[in-house]
Amino acid sequence: MIGLIIIGDEILSGRRQDKHLVKAIELLSERGMALSWARYVGDDPDRITAELSAALASGDVVFSFGGIGATPDDHTRACAGRAAGVELALHLQAKELILGRCQAIAREEGVEFDPASADTLRRLEMGVIPVGADIIPNPYNQIPGFSLAGRVHFLPGFPVMAWPMMAWVLDHWHAALHGQGRLEERSVIVQGAMESHLTPLMLEIEARYAPVKVFSLPSVDHPELGRHIDLGVKGAANEVEHAFAALIEGLNKIGARICTK
């Protein structure tokens, strides 16, 4: 399974709207993969550590967004170390990448590069990650993310950095998973129906055609269709066709008013 952990008080307070969930689903879908779960957590070290501990124990591929900077509210690097039971240390490759970025900034500003300056040392803090972690390249500013256990990946909160980094991880480390989450959906509109009347049929279809799943999306005030249910099935392509035919047959038997989309 694939999961997301999205970190930041600003998301929970509403000061910023999360954009990672929708984009992550898009990146996964482009590769025939599907998201299994997502969790939001504020800047609370204990809660972050608990979520990361669960992620490491789960066996899932997990992407964690946010909190890997070097400001006082960035706790993710330390929490990742605690969750993994390892110390933090300056990663040598991360150090070289960050120093290269600092040198580039000095050139852009027309000043001499000082490896001992407060700004340089502060940026180097972002390379202090759990011992044994692998780094994730950041094409935007070269300050890397990192991965633990080859499947729990830590990315910045900035979309311009995080999204290409997630794409890189999916293509370079998880290419074998491409196509494994590709599902097909078939559905119809059932007009004027109540979900309770359709539940027995839904249960029957799921029992007969497992692992195909039945979904029901009701609407009570559609401007054209009025009260209706978008009723369908989803699963592997070779399984969905038979389940959908059985669904239509069942709807016809109970006299449902259906129309295709």
Helices and strands as residue ranges (DSSP letters): E 2-7, H 9-13, H 20-30, E 37-41, H 45-58, E 61-65, H 76-84, E 88-90, H 92-109, H 118-124, G 125-127, E 128-130, E 134-136, E 145-148, E 152-155, H 159-172, G 175-177, E 184-191, H 195-208, E 213-222, E 226-235, H 237-253, E 257-260
